[in-house]
């Protein structure tokens, strides 16, 4: 199987051009290629496919083989791949995902895509849409008990369920211990991505993320959008937010007139290769 390894600020995936390649068992393939000792090493597998309703389709799988509805860093890399590898010459494209069609604008320098702006759509706030099992319709700075401790959480869906949690010390948080407690909490029937944050100023937020099915990753695009939405809803930041992740920064803007969130950030190729399955 020919592949390209790419990353968006450290959130790395193995990308396969399904215009020319066939992947008969993507769930098992995702688990195999993601292994950093016996495979390639990645946060998952993303298949780039033809689409009848958009320019391209993104079919995403987490490192544990489970399907993913949406990946903000991944979709930027899809945009870079299809332009840089000659599948399109357009700088505005549409990509179909499990959470709907996304609209992307590509910034090209010297014939290569260097940045991508993604219309991520409206944040979903109702508990039943995220989903969250809770007595209230929305959870905004809501106190809950996880593993015997009280946290104040704001829950948002950006195609994936997200739980945003302010903490005092993001850098030294034992995320490998607390992350799974959130992911598998009874509050979240479909599991949840959890963002642990520190608001630095009115336009800057630090974040670490524990992703369902993948563990801690260096970046999460939908998570950064959820963090921005949560901070804006709580009045902690303005509508323009720079989200600082372990792998780099993402620019998030919630256009509340259109009720859509825009995410802008880089996408990079690591290497091309082939692997025996």
C-alpha positions, 0 to 999 in steps of 0.5 A: 500500500502506497501512503503519505504521512502528514501532520497538522501541528503534530497531529499525524496521520497516514494518508492513502490515495484511494483514487489509486489504492484499495484498502479492504479492511480500514479498521485493521489497517488503521490499527496496524499502520498507527503502531509506532513500533511495528507500523508507521506510527500515527494517530490514525488512518485517513483515506482520500476518496472520490465523492458524489456530493463534494470534490473529495471524501475524507474517510477517517479511522482512529489508531484503535480502528474506530471510525472518526466523524471529523478531524480538523487537522486531518482535513487540512492535510487532505486539502494539501494532499489533493492540491500538491499531488495534482488531484485538483488545481482549485484553491477552494474545495469541498470535502465530504466527512461523516459530519457533513460537507466542509468548505476549505480555502487553500493558501498556496506558495511556490506551488504548494499549500502552506495554510488551510482555512476550514469552515467547520460549521456551527458548534452544537450545544444541546446535550442530546446532540453532543451527546451528553447524559445530563439533566440540563439542555446545555452544559456551560461551565457546569460542575460535574463529578469525575473520578470523585473530583469536581470539574467545571465543564463546557460541552460542545460538538464540532462533528465530534463530542468535546468536553472543555475543562479549565485546569490550573496547570496544563503542563503538569496535568497527569492527562494519561490518568484523568483523560480516560476517566472523562472518555469513558464516563457514563456522562458520554454514551459515545465517549468524548474528546476532552480538552484541558485548558488555561486561558492566558488572555482575552485572545489566547488559550493553552490546551492539551487534549485526550482524544477518544480512541487515540489518547493524548495527541499533539493537536486536535482541530475540532477540539481547538474549535470547541475550546474557542466556542467554550471560552467565548460562551463563558465570556473568557475570550473574544471571538478571535482565539489563538489556541496553543497546542503541544504541536503548534498554534491554530487560529479560531474565529467564531463568526456569530453572524453566520454562526460558523467557526473558521479554523486556520492552520498549517499542513505538512508532508512528512514522507511518502512510502509503501508498506506491506499489509 
